[in-house]
Amino acid sequence: MFGQYKRNIDDKKRLALPSKLRDDLGSKIYLTVGLEGIVEIRSEKEFNKFVEVLNQQNSFDTNARFVRRFWLSNTQEIELDNQGRFVVPKQFLDKAAIQKEAIFVASGNLVELWGSEKFDQYCQNFNDSDISSAAQKILERSGK
């Protein structure tokens, strides 16, 4: 998945999932508190893969328990209505700083949900050389 999609949140705290994303995510989605003050949205298939990776970690490892506990206890399963809308629970509105407008940022196998103002501020912190430097580091780690 790729692209950015801005949507207004209604008075009932609902957002409409863009149809292009809905086609990939399906009618059941999983919202998870993510890093960097975002909400991660996964399809059921991707969420199950995510849980499988977490469950494969050693339960005697403190870090593994911490990470599994953090992510899974901060996840909610959400059913979309007939119009592709869903109520955004308060904890996720607060985490992503969503007030009136949100932005869905498609990022490969998941979608990030941000408050529009927060995402704009995040993007202002970077320039082309920052992106180039980050890309170079990723390529070096992958051996390419």
CNS distance restraints for C-alpha pairs under 8 A (distance, minus, plus):
assign (resid   1 and name CA) (resid  21 and name CA) 7.19 0.50 0.50
assign (resid   1 and name CA) (resid  24 and name CA) 7.53 0.50 0.50
assign (resid   1 and name CA) (resid 106 and name CA) 5.31 0.50 0.50
assign (resid   1 and name CA) (resid 107 and name CA) 6.02 0.50 0.50
assign (resid   1 and name CA) (resid 108 and name CA) 4.77 0.50 0.50
assign (resid   1 and name CA) (resid 109 and name CA) 6.34 0.50 0.50
assign (resid   1 and name CA) (resid 110 and name CA) 7.29 0.50 0.50
assign (resid   1 and name CA) (resid 111 and name CA) 7.68 0.50 0.50
assign (resid   2 and name CA) (resid 105 and name CA) 7.30 0.50 0.50
assign (resid   2 and name CA) (resid 106 and name CA) 4.43 0.50 0.50
assign (resid   2 and name CA) (resid 107 and name CA) 5.65 0.50 0.50
assign (resid   2 and name CA) (resid 108 and name CA) 6.24 0.50 0.50
assign (resid   3 and name CA) (resid 105 and name CA) 6.14 0.50 0.50
assign (resid   3 and name CA) (resid 106 and name CA) 5.32 0.50 0.50
assign (resid   3 and name CA) (resid 107 and name CA) 7.75 0.50 0.50
assign (resid   4 and name CA) (resid 103 and name CA) 6.63 0.50 0.50
assign (resid   4 and name CA) (resid 104 and name CA) 5.62 0.50 0.50
assign (resid   4 and name CA) (resid 105 and name CA) 4.67 0.50 0.50
assign (resid   4 and name CA) (resid 106 and name CA) 6.24 0.50 0.50
assign (resid   5 and name CA) (resid  18 and name CA) 6.98 0.50 0.50
assign (resid   5 and name CA) (resid 103 and name CA) 5.45 0.50 0.50
assign (resid   5 and name CA) (resid 104 and name CA) 5.07 0.50 0.50
assign (resid   5 and name CA) (resid 105 and name CA) 6.67 0.50 0.50
assign (resid   6 and name CA) (resid 101 and name CA) 6.93 0.50 0.50
assign (resid   6 and name CA) (resid 102 and name CA) 5.75 0.50 0.50
assign (resid   6 and name CA) (resid 103 and name CA) 4.30 0.50 0.50
assign (resid   6 and name CA) (resid 104 and name CA) 6.34 0.50 0.50
assign (resid   6 and name CA) (resid 116 and name CA) 7.47 0.50 0.50
assign (resid   7 and name CA) (resid  15 and name CA) 6.82 0.50 0.50
assign (resid   7 and name CA) (resid  16 and name CA) 6.98 0.50 0.50
assign (resid   7 and name CA) (resid 101 and name CA) 5.76 0.50 0.50
assign (resid   7 and name CA) (resid 102 and name CA) 5.43 0.50 0.50
assign (resid   7 and name CA) (resid 103 and name CA) 6.18 0.50 0.50
assign (resid   7 and name CA) (resid 104 and name CA) 7.90 0.50 0.50
assign (resid   8 and name CA) (resid  15 and name CA) 6.78 0.50 0.50
assign (resid   8 and name CA) (resid 100 and name CA) 5.74 0.50 0.50
assign (resid   8 and name CA) (resid 101 and name CA) 4.37 0.50 0.50
assign (resid   8 and name CA) (resid 102 and name CA) 6.16 0.50 0.50
assign (resid   9 and name CA) (resid  13 and name CA) 5.69 0.50 0.50
assign (resid   9 and name CA) (resid  14 and name CA) 5.49 0.50 0.50
assign (resid   9 and name CA) (resid  15 and name CA) 5.10 0.50 0.50
assign (resid   9 and name CA) (resid  16 and name CA) 8.00 0.50 0.50
assign (resid   9 and name CA) (resid  99 and name CA) 7.50 0.50 0.50
assign (resid   9 and name CA) (resid 100 and name CA) 5.45 0.50 0.50
assign (resid   9 and name CA) (resid 101 and name CA) 5.84 0.50 0.50
assign (resid   9 and name CA) (resid 102 and name CA) 6.98 0.50 0.50
assign (resid  10 and name CA) (resid  14 and name CA) 5.42 0.50 0.50
assign (resid  10 and name CA) (resid  15 and name CA) 6.85 0.50 0.50
assign (resid  10 and name CA) (resid 100 and name CA) 7.73 0.50 0.50
assign (resid  12 and name CA) (resid  87 and name CA) 7.20 0.50 0.50
assign (resid  13 and name CA) (resid  87 and name CA) 5.53 0.50 0.50
assign (resid  13 and name CA) (resid  88 and name CA) 5.88 0.50 0.50
assign (resid  13 and name CA) (resid  89 and name CA) 7.91 0.50 0.50
assign (resid  14 and name CA) (resid  85 and name CA) 6.15 0.50 0.50
assign (resid  14 and name CA) (resid  86 and name CA) 5.19 0.50 0.50
assign (resid  14 and name CA) (resid  87 and name CA) 4.18 0.50 0.50
assign (resid  14 and name CA) (resid  88 and name CA) 5.86 0.50 0.50
assign (resid  15 and name CA) (resid  85 and name CA) 5.32 0.50 0.50
assign (resid  15 and name CA) (resid  86 and name CA) 5.61 0.50 0.50
assign (resid  15 and name CA) (resid  87 and name CA) 6.54 0.50 0.50
assign (resid  15 and name CA) (resid  88 and name CA) 7.03 0.50 0.50
assign (resid  16 and name CA) (resid  83 and name CA) 7.39 0.50 0.50
assign (resid  16 and name CA) (resid  84 and name CA) 5.52 0.50 0.50
assign (resid  16 and name CA) (resid  85 and name CA) 4.08 0.50 0.50
assign (resid  16 and name CA) (resid  86 and name CA) 6.57 0.50 0.50
assign (resid  17 and name CA) (resid  21 and name CA) 6.72 0.50 0.50
assign (resid  17 and name CA) (resid  22 and name CA) 6.15 0.50 0.50
assign (resid  17 and name CA) (resid  84 and name CA) 5.62 0.50 0.50
assign (resid  17 and name CA) (resid  85 and name CA) 5.93 0.50 0.50
assign (resid  17 and name CA) (resid  86 and name CA) 7.69 0.50 0.50
assign (resid  18 and name CA) (resid  22 and name CA) 6.11 0.50 0.50
assign (resid  18 and name CA) (resid  84 and name CA) 7.71 0.50 0.50
assign (resid  19 and name CA) (resid  23 and name CA) 6.12 0.50 0.50
assign (resid  19 and name CA) (resid  84 and name CA) 7.61 0.50 0.50
assign (resid  20 and name CA) (resid  24 and name CA) 7.00 0.50 0.50
assign (resid  21 and name CA) (resid  25 and name CA) 5.98 0.50 0.50
assign (resid  21 and name CA) (resid 106 and name CA) 7.82 0.50 0.50
assign (resid  22 and name CA) (resid  26 and name CA) 5.35 0.50 0.50
assign (resid  22 and name CA) (resid  27 and name CA) 6.96 0.50 0.50
assign (resid  22 and name CA) (resid  84 and name CA) 7.28 0.50 0.50
assign (resid  24 and name CA) (resid  43 and name CA) 7.52 0.50 0.50
assign (resid  25 and name CA) (resid  29 and name CA) 6.58 0.50 0.50
assign (resid  25 and name CA) (resid  42 and name CA) 6.69 0.50 0.50
assign (resid  25 and name CA) (resid  43 and name CA) 4.45 0.50 0.50
assign (resid  25 and name CA) (resid  44 and name CA) 7.52 0.50 0.50
assign (resid  26 and name CA) (resid  43 and name CA) 6.41 0.50 0.50
assign (resid  26 and name CA) (resid  44 and name CA) 7.85 0.50 0.50
assign (resid  27 and name CA) (resid  79 and name CA) 5.87 0.50 0.50
assign (resid  27 and name CA) (resid  80 and name CA) 5.20 0.50 0.50
assign (resid  27 and name CA) (resid  81 and name CA) 7.87 0.50 0.50
assign (resid  27 and name CA) (resid  84 and name CA) 7.43 0.50 0.50
assign (resid  28 and name CA) (resid  43 and name CA) 6.79 0.50 0.50
assign (resid  28 and name CA) (resid  44 and name CA) 6.50 0.50 0.50
assign (resid  28 and name CA) (resid  77 and name CA) 7.00 0.50 0.50
assign (resid  28 and name CA) (resid  78 and name CA) 5.70 0.50 0.50
assign (resid  28 and name CA) (resid  79 and name CA) 4.62 0.50 0.50
assign (resid  28 and name CA) (resid  80 and name CA) 6.27 0.50 0.50
assign (resid  29 and name CA) (resid  41 and name CA) 6.52 0.50 0.50
assign (resid  29 and name CA) (resid  42 and name CA) 5.75 0.50 0.50
assign (resid  29 and name CA) (resid  43 and name CA) 5.05 0.50 0.50
assign (resid  29 and name CA) (resid  44 and name CA) 6.08 0.50 0.50
assign (resid  29 and name CA) (resid  77 and name CA) 5.93 0.50 0.50
assign (resid  29 and name CA) (resid  78 and name CA) 5.24 0.50 0.50
assign (resid  29 and name CA) (resid  79 and name CA) 6.46 0.50 0.50
assign (resid  29 and name CA) (resid  80 and name CA) 7.69 0.50 0.50
assign (resid  30 and name CA) (resid  40 and name CA) 7.88 0.50 0.50
assign (resid  30 and name CA) (resid  41 and name CA) 5.51 0.50 0.50
assign (resid  30 and name CA) (resid  42 and name CA) 5.19 0.50 0.50
assign (resid  30 and name CA) (resid  43 and name CA) 6.40 0.50 0.50
assign (resid  30 and name CA) (resid  44 and name CA) 6.83 0.50 0.50
assign (resid  30 and name CA) (resid  47 and name CA) 6.79 0.50 0.50
assign (resid  30 and name CA) (resid  75 and name CA) 6.59 0.50 0.50
assign (resid  30 and name CA) (resid  76 and name CA) 5.65 0.50 0.50
assign (resid  30 and name CA) (resid  77 and name CA) 4.60 0.50 0.50
assign (resid  30 and name CA) (resid  78 and name CA) 5.97 0.50 0.50
assign (resid  31 and name CA) (resid  39 and name CA) 6.42 0.50 0.50
assign (resid  31 and name CA) (resid  40 and name CA) 5.65 0.50 0.50
assign (resid  31 and name CA) (resid  41 and name CA) 4.79 0.50 0.50
assign (resid  31 and name CA) (resid  42 and name CA) 6.78 0.50 0.50
assign (resid  31 and name CA) (resid  75 and name CA) 5.40 0.50 0.50
assign (resid  31 and name CA) (resid  76 and name CA) 5.31 0.50 0.50
assign (resid  31 and name CA) (resid  77 and name CA) 6.52 0.50 0.50
assign (resid  31 and name CA) (resid  78 and name CA) 7.28 0.50 0.50
assign (resid  32 and name CA) (resid  39 and name CA) 5.61 0.50 0.50
assign (resid  32 and name CA) (resid  40 and name CA) 5.06 0.50 0.50
assign (resid  32 and name CA) (resid  41 and name CA) 6.51 0.50 0.50
assign (resid  32 and name CA) (resid  71 and name CA) 6.65 0.50 0.50
assign (resid  32 and name CA) (resid  72 and name CA) 7.66 0.50 0.50
assign (resid  32 and name CA) (resid  74 and name CA) 5.66 0.50 0.50
assign (resid  32 and name CA) (resid  75 and name CA) 4.23 0.50 0.50
assign (resid  32 and name CA) (resid  76 and name CA) 6.64 0.50 0.50
assign (resid  33 and name CA) (resid  37 and name CA) 7.77 0.50 0.50
assign (resid  33 and name CA) (resid  38 and name CA) 6.49 0.50 0.50
assign (resid  33 and name CA) (resid  39 and name CA) 4.81 0.50 0.50
assign (resid  33 and name CA) (resid  40 and name CA) 6.28 0.50 0.50
assign (resid  33 and name CA) (resid  71 and name CA) 6.90 0.50 0.50
assign (resid  33 and name CA) (resid  74 and name CA) 5.64 0.50 0.50
assign (resid  33 and name CA) (resid  75 and name CA) 6.63 0.50 0.50
assign (resid  33 and name CA) (resid  92 and name CA) 6.79 0.50 0.50
assign (resid  33 and name CA) (resid  95 and name CA) 7.16 0.50 0.50
assign (resid  34 and name CA) (resid  38 and name CA) 5.18 0.50 0.50
assign (resid  34 and name CA) (resid  39 and name CA) 5.11 0.50 0.50
assign (resid  34 and name CA) (resid  40 and name CA) 5.63 0.50 0.50
assign (resid  34 and name CA) (resid  71 and name CA) 7.81 0.50 0.50
assign (resid  35 and name CA) (resid  39 and name CA) 7.96 0.50 0.50
assign (resid  37 and name CA) (resid  95 and name CA) 5.54 0.50 0.50
assign (resid  37 and name CA) (resid  96 and name CA) 5.41 0.50 0.50
assign (resid  37 and name CA) (resid  97 and name CA) 7.88 0.50 0.50
assign (resid  37 and name CA) (resid 114 and name CA) 7.88 0.50 0.50
assign (resid  38 and name CA) (resid  95 and name CA) 6.26 0.50 0.50
assign (resid  38 and name CA) (resid  96 and name CA) 4.73 0.50 0.50
assign (resid  38 and name CA) (resid 112 and name CA) 6.40 0.50 0.50
assign (resid  38 and name CA) (resid 113 and name CA) 5.88 0.50 0.50
assign (resid  38 and name CA) (resid 114 and name CA) 5.54 0.50 0.50
assign (resid  39 and name CA) (resid  92 and name CA) 6.40 0.50 0.50
assign (resid  39 and name CA) (resid  95 and name CA) 7.10 0.50 0.50
assign (resid  39 and name CA) (resid  96 and name CA) 6.13 0.50 0.50
assign (resid  39 and name CA) (resid 112 and name CA) 5.69 0.50 0.50
assign (resid  39 and name CA) (resid 113 and name CA) 4.97 0.50 0.50
assign (resid  39 and name CA) (resid 114 and name CA) 6.78 0.50 0.50
assign (resid  40 and name CA) (resid 110 and name CA) 6.69 0.50 0.50
assign (resid  40 and name CA) (resid 111 and name CA) 5.81 0.50 0.50
assign (resid  40 and name CA) (resid 112 and name CA) 4.73 0.50 0.50
assign (resid  40 and name CA) (resid 113 and name CA) 6.21 0.50 0.50
assign (resid  41 and name CA) (resid 110 and name CA) 5.73 0.50 0.50
assign (resid  41 and name CA) (resid 111 and name CA) 4.96 0.50 0.50
assign (resid  41 and name CA) (resid 112 and name CA) 6.12 0.50 0.50
assign (resid  41 and name CA) (resid 113 and name CA) 7.19 0.50 0.50
assign (resid  42 and name CA) (resid  46 and name CA) 5.74 0.50 0.50
assign (resid  42 and name CA) (resid  47 and name CA) 5.59 0.50 0.50
assign (resid  42 and name CA) (resid 109 and name CA) 7.39 0.50 0.50
assign (resid  42 and name CA) (resid 110 and name CA) 5.09 0.50 0.50
assign (resid  42 and name CA) (resid 111 and name CA) 6.61 0.50 0.50
assign (resid  43 and name CA) (resid  47 and name CA) 5.97 0.50 0.50
assign (resid  43 and name CA) (resid 110 and name CA) 7.57 0.50 0.50
assign (resid  44 and name CA) (resid  48 and name CA) 6.12 0.50 0.50
assign (resid  45 and name CA) (resid  49 and name CA) 6.45 0.50 0.50
assign (resid  46 and name CA) (resid  50 and name CA) 6.17 0.50 0.50
assign (resid  46 and name CA) (resid 109 and name CA) 7.05 0.50 0.50
assign (resid  46 and name CA) (resid 110 and name CA) 7.69 0.50 0.50
assign (resid  47 and name CA) (resid  51 and name CA) 6.16 0.50 0.50
assign (resid  48 and name CA) (resid  52 and name CA) 6.08 0.50 0.50
assign (resid  49 and name CA) (resid  53 and name CA) 6.38 0.50 0.50
assign (resid  50 and name CA) (resid  54 and name CA) 6.45 0.50 0.50
assign (resid  51 and name CA) (resid  55 and name CA) 5.99 0.50 0.50
assign (resid  51 and name CA) (resid  72 and name CA) 7.99 0.50 0.50
assign (resid  52 and name CA) (resid  56 and name CA) 6.15 0.50 0.50
assign (resid  53 and name CA) (resid  57 and name CA) 6.96 0.50 0.50
assign (resid  54 and name CA) (resid  64 and name CA) 7.49 0.50 0.50
assign (resid  54 and name CA) (resid  67 and name CA) 7.92 0.50 0.50
assign (resid  54 and name CA) (resid  68 and name CA) 5.80 0.50 0.50
assign (resid  55 and name CA) (resid  68 and name CA) 7.60 0.50 0.50
assign (resid  57 and name CA) (resid  61 and name CA) 7.82 0.50 0.50
assign (resid  57 and name CA) (resid  64 and name CA) 5.95 0.50 0.50
assign (resid  58 and name CA) (resid  64 and name CA) 6.47 0.50 0.50
assign (resid  59 and name CA) (resid  64 and name CA) 6.52 0.50 0.50
assign (resid  59 and name CA) (resid  65 and name CA) 6.01 0.50 0.50
assign (resid  60 and name CA) (resid  64 and name CA) 7.84 0.50 0.50
assign (resid  60 and name CA) (resid  65 and name CA) 7.55 0.50 0.50
assign (resid  61 and name CA) (resid  65 and name CA) 6.36 0.50 0.50
assign (resid  62 and name CA) (resid  66 and name CA) 6.10 0.50 0.50
assign (resid  63 and name CA) (resid  67 and name CA) 6.09 0.50 0.50
assign (resid  64 and name CA) (resid  68 and name CA) 6.04 0.50 0.50
assign (resid  65 and name CA) (resid  69 and name CA) 5.85 0.50 0.50
assign (resid  66 and name CA) (resid  70 and name CA) 6.00 0.50 0.50
assign (resid  67 and name CA) (resid  71 and name CA) 6.16 0.50 0.50
assign (resid  68 and name CA) (resid  72 and name CA) 5.89 0.50 0.50
assign (resid  69 and name CA) (resid  73 and name CA) 5.67 0.50 0.50
assign (resid  70 and name CA) (resid  74 and name CA) 6.21 0.50 0.50
assign (resid  71 and name CA) (resid  75 and name CA) 6.44 0.50 0.50
assign (resid  78 and name CA) (resid  86 and name CA) 7.09 0.50 0.50
assign (resid  79 and name CA) (resid  86 and name CA) 6.88 0.50 0.50
assign (resid  80 and name CA) (resid  84 and name CA) 5.12 0.50 0.50
assign (resid  80 and name CA) (resid  85 and name CA) 5.29 0.50 0.50
assign (resid  80 and name CA) (resid  86 and name CA) 5.13 0.50 0.50
assign (resid  81 and name CA) (resid  85 and name CA) 5.35 0.50 0.50
assign (resid  81 and name CA) (resid  86 and name CA) 6.44 0.50 0.50
assign (resid  88 and name CA) (resid  92 and name CA) 6.50 0.50 0.50
assign (resid  88 and name CA) (resid  93 and name CA) 6.43 0.50 0.50
assign (resid  89 and name CA) (resid  93 and name CA) 6.47 0.50 0.50
assign (resid  90 and name CA) (resid  94 and name CA) 6.09 0.50 0.50
assign (resid  91 and name CA) (resid  95 and name CA) 6.12 0.50 0.50
assign (resid  92 and name CA) (resid  96 and name CA) 6.09 0.50 0.50
assign (resid  93 and name CA) (resid  97 and name CA) 5.80 0.50 0.50
assign (resid  93 and name CA) (resid  98 and name CA) 5.01 0.50 0.50
assign (resid  93 and name CA) (resid  99 and name CA) 7.35 0.50 0.50
assign (resid  94 and name CA) (resid  98 and name CA) 6.55 0.50 0.50
assign (resid  96 and name CA) (resid 113 and name CA) 6.83 0.50 0.50
assign (resid  96 and name CA) (resid 114 and name CA) 4.96 0.50 0.50
assign (resid  96 and name CA) (resid 115 and name CA) 5.41 0.50 0.50
assign (resid  96 and name CA) (resid 118 and name CA) 7.64 0.50 0.50
assign (resid  97 and name CA) (resid 114 and name CA) 6.99 0.50 0.50
assign (resid  97 and name CA) (resid 115 and name CA) 5.00 0.50 0.50
assign (resid  97 and name CA) (resid 118 and name CA) 6.73 0.50 0.50
assign (resid  98 and name CA) (resid 102 and name CA) 5.86 0.50 0.50
assign (resid  98 and name CA) (resid 114 and name CA) 6.66 0.50 0.50
assign (resid  98 and name CA) (resid 115 and name CA) 4.04 0.50 0.50
assign (resid  98 and name CA) (resid 116 and name CA) 7.19 0.50 0.50
assign (resid  99 and name CA) (resid 115 and name CA) 6.79 0.50 0.50
assign (resid 101 and name CA) (resid 115 and name CA) 6.24 0.50 0.50
assign (resid 101 and name CA) (resid 116 and name CA) 5.67 0.50 0.50
assign (resid 102 and name CA) (resid 113 and name CA) 6.92 0.50 0.50
assign (resid 102 and name CA) (resid 114 and name CA) 5.66 0.50 0.50
assign (resid 102 and name CA) (resid 115 and name CA) 4.48 0.50 0.50
assign (resid 102 and name CA) (resid 116 and name CA) 4.89 0.50 0.50
assign (resid 103 and name CA) (resid 113 and name CA) 5.89 0.50 0.50
assign (resid 103 and name CA) (resid 114 and name CA) 5.34 0.50 0.50
assign (resid 103 and name CA) (resid 115 and name CA) 6.16 0.50 0.50
assign (resid 103 and name CA) (resid 116 and name CA) 5.40 0.50 0.50
assign (resid 103 and name CA) (resid 119 and name CA) 7.68 0.50 0.50
assign (resid 104 and name CA) (resid 111 and name CA) 6.39 0.50 0.50
assign (resid 104 and name CA) (resid 112 and name CA) 5.77 0.50 0.50
assign (resid 104 and name CA) (resid 113 and name CA) 4.82 0.50 0.50
assign (resid 104 and name CA) (resid 114 and name CA) 6.60 0.50 0.50
assign (resid 105 and name CA) (resid 111 and name CA) 5.57 0.50 0.50
assign (resid 105 and name CA) (resid 112 and name CA) 4.94 0.50 0.50
assign (resid 105 and name CA) (resid 113 and name CA) 6.28 0.50 0.50
assign (resid 105 and name CA) (resid 114 and name CA) 7.63 0.50 0.50
assign (resid 106 and name CA) (resid 110 and name CA) 6.39 0.50 0.50
assign (resid 106 and name CA) (resid 111 and name CA) 4.34 0.50 0.50
assign (resid 106 and name CA) (resid 112 and name CA) 6.22 0.50 0.50
assign (resid 107 and name CA) (resid 111 and name CA) 5.44 0.50 0.50
assign (resid 107 and name CA) (resid 112 and name CA) 6.86 0.50 0.50
assign (resid 114 and name CA) (resid 118 and name CA) 6.67 0.50 0.50
assign (resid 114 and name CA) (resid 119 and name CA) 5.96 0.50 0.50
assign (resid 115 and name CA) (resid 119 and name CA) 6.23 0.50 0.50
assign (resid 116 and name CA) (resid 120 and name CA) 6.17 0.50 0.50
assign (resid 117 and name CA) (resid 121 and name CA) 6.24 0.50 0.50
assign (resid 118 and name CA) (resid 122 and name CA) 6.18 0.50 0.50
assign (resid 119 and name CA) (resid 123 and name CA) 6.18 0.50 0.50
assign (resid 120 and name CA) (resid 124 and name CA) 6.29 0.50 0.50
assign (resid 121 and name CA) (resid 125 and name CA) 6.77 0.50 0.50
assign (resid 122 and name CA) (resid 126 and name CA) 7.64 0.50 0.50
assign (resid 126 and name CA) (resid 130 and name CA) 5.87 0.50 0.50
assign (resid 126 and name CA) (resid 131 and name CA) 7.15 0.50 0.50
assign (resid 127 and name CA) (resid 131 and name CA) 6.54 0.50 0.50
assign (resid 128 and name CA) (resid 132 and name CA) 6.09 0.50 0.50
assign (resid 129 and name CA) (resid 133 and name CA) 5.98 0.50 0.50
assign (resid 130 and name CA) (resid 134 and name CA) 6.20 0.50 0.50
assign (resid 131 and name CA) (resid 135 and name CA) 6.10 0.50 0.50
assign (resid 132 and name CA) (resid 136 and name CA) 6.13 0.50 0.50
assign (resid 133 and name CA) (resid 137 and name CA) 6.35 0.50 0.50
assign (resid 134 and name CA) (resid 138 and name CA) 6.36 0.50 0.50
assign (resid 135 and name CA) (resid 139 and name CA) 6.22 0.50 0.50
assign (resid 136 and name CA) (resid 140 and name CA) 6.14 0.50 0.50
assign (resid 137 and name CA) (resid 141 and name CA) 6.27 0.50 0.50
assign (resid 138 and name CA) (resid 142 and name CA) 6.29 0.50 0.50
assign (resid 139 and name CA) (resid 143 and name CA) 6.22 0.50 0.50
assign (resid 139 and name CA) (resid 144 and name CA) 5.33 0.50 0.50
assign (resid 140 and name CA) (resid 144 and name CA) 6.02 0.50 0.50
